[in-house]
Amino acid sequence: MADGGRRAFIGSFTAAGGPGIVTAAVAPGGGALTVLSTVHGLPDPSWLALSADRRTLYAVSETADGAVTALRVTGNGAEPAGPPVAVRASGPTHLSLFAGHVLTANYGSGSVTAVPVRADGGLARSASGVLRHSGSGPHPRRQQGPHAHQVQPDPSGRWAVSVDLGTDSVRVCTLADGVLSVHRETALRPGSGPRHLAFHPGGSHAYLLNELSPTLVVCHWDAAGGALRPLAEVPVLPGAPAGDAYPSGVAVSPDGRFVWTATRGEDVLSVFAVEGEGRGLTLVATVSCGGHWPRAITESGGFLYVANERSGDVTWFAVDPDTGVPRRAGSIPVPAASCVVTG
């Protein structure tokens, strides 16, 4: 950033009253946020990703005719670096950078799109390929067809991993000449509805959060063979949900000692202690998310940032380094907040 300071970029649903993309300063030596600016004009920029050099921000537009946009990061904000690029799919909910491309997970269409990234960080004029998922699950409303919810690279950078809520599966993919291909598909418990996955920093385990059942699946990850193997499924709540409970986000501490999840409806953050180099999880605490309907959770600099969609705020928590338990430290209003990325 121009002043050398850290920034947080916050996505929101403009169709629900969100402002667009909000840039906030992160307090030096702490986690407090101060709003600096807002990018208006992009519809429903619900998920964001920042380039490794922190010079370019990428945003999906989670709309029926989905798109992705590259934005140049300035000292106090960001500005579009070109027109939106169609992803040739509906409802992109997530994006990541992989092998010189932006990949989008398209929930509505049940597909993953690849868009080439130019040398200057901008986007090519069109997508290079769309990988369409197939299949369904037992849930009568949510699993009538595929619904890709997340796509990200594995820690080795060799594989793109796509999580599909509609088909109860995870696809491990390769990318060649801008075209994605499925290397291996891992089936999960029918009706579980996997939503997001996070890797342990050790590189041999991953944690897969289910949306249609409040559970977290511990998986073994084989980077050499590109294989994900479920080991155990653990609840994210200490008892039966009091009402609706829809897990949304999962994060792992940089030292690999803790895993956190967010659950909408119950509106809590769950804290897990990690054991056995990543293969064991013990639920140690749950705390309030500080708002209503936590859609996403991000760890950065010893703090957790939670985008509370329906209460319209981003709340940050200081994490106890010994227990992993977060303590609410503050919040800023962001209507229809959907995600937070920092850099």
VENFEN-V529286 format. One record per helix or strand. SS is the DSSP state (h for helix, s for strand). FROM is the first residue (numbers start at 1). TO is the last residue. Records with the same first field share a line. If there is no record, write none. Layout:
SS = FROM-TO + FROM-TO
This chain:
s = 6-12 + 21-26 + 33-39 + 48-50 + 56-61 + 67-73 + 78-80 + 85-86 + 92-98 + 101-106 + 111-117 + 123-123 + 129-132 + 148-153 + 160-164 + 169-176 + 179-187 + 194-199 + 205-210 + 215-222 + 227-235 + 246-252 + 258-264 + 268-275 + 280-288 + 294-300 + 303-308 + 313-319 + 326-333 + 337-342
h = 14-16 + 276-278
